Amino acid sequence: MARYEARIDVSHLPGILDPQGATVERALPALGYTNVTQVSVGKSIRLVVEAENEGAARTQVEEMCHRLLANPVIEAFDISLSELVG
């Protein structure tokens, strides 16, 4: 068995309102950042999974995302895997 570190970045689907992002975008000019647009707030999840190979690890993490970690109706996710050595 190998160990893989998974990083999952979850973001809103295009067209879905992002109230946190909108609040940050409205607040930034008051702090002097007038050149910032299209602010989006998401979440990042990191975990370690043991699996036979990278494909098996990815399949398991994708299943976790569909079942619990992301809401597929309003969110998209991107998975990055790296094998842990040692």
Secondary structure, DSSP 8 states (H G I E B T S, - for coil): -EEEEEEEEEEE-TTS--HHHHHHHHHGGGGT-TT-------EEEEEEEEESSHHHHHHHHHHHIIIIIS-TTTEEEEEEEEEE--
